[in-house]
Amino acid sequence: MESRYLQKFLGHCLSQALADVVKFQPVDPIEYLAFWLYKYKKNMVAEKMRQMELTQLQGQQELARMEAEMSKQLKEEELLFQQQQLELEMQEKERQRLEELEKQKLEMEMQERERLFLEELEEPESSQEEQSGEEEEHGAEIPVEVDGLNKTLAEISDKYGAPNLSRVEELDESTISEAALEPDREGKEQ
């Protein structure tokens, strides 16, 4: 049992130490053997420390590699997210641009319709101006029916100086009774 103990803990060490004593044949072999064993012990402690540091370094390298992979994956996800956001913004801008173009197109169509309508109105108006010159001098407006709506010339025209009077419905003179006119005549006579 003692020999197993010695062989387990001192076998390799002692055999190397005795081989060095035989090889170098120092003047004081006991002192040489003692220093050799101390040096061997320091070397063994240093080797264990180096192995522990190497293991620790490998663990840190593995951890750093995993963090780098996670960082790379996060950057890729962030880039993908930014690309999606940019794509959504581009789609929104394109939608707004198309809406704006549609609005402009509708405005241009409305302006063109108004222009054509005003041109159509001006043609018959030239003949009507001769007949109703007195009415225009007093600022009367001629109601015009457009798409089922009654609009006055002032409402249709954006010309400077066009009168903007409220709409007055004219009644047919044949429906007005003589009785309704008499109080007005009495008021004028007084």
Secondary structure by P-SEA (a helix, b strand, c coil): caaaaaaaccaaaaaaaaaaaaacccccaaaaaaaaaaaaaaaaaaaaaaaaaaaaaaaaaaaaaaaaaaaaaaaaaaaaaaaaaaaaaaaaaaaaaaaaaaaaaaaaaaaaaaaaaaaaaaaaaaaaaaacaaaaaabbbbbbbcccccccccccccccccccccbbbbccccccccccaaaaaaaaac
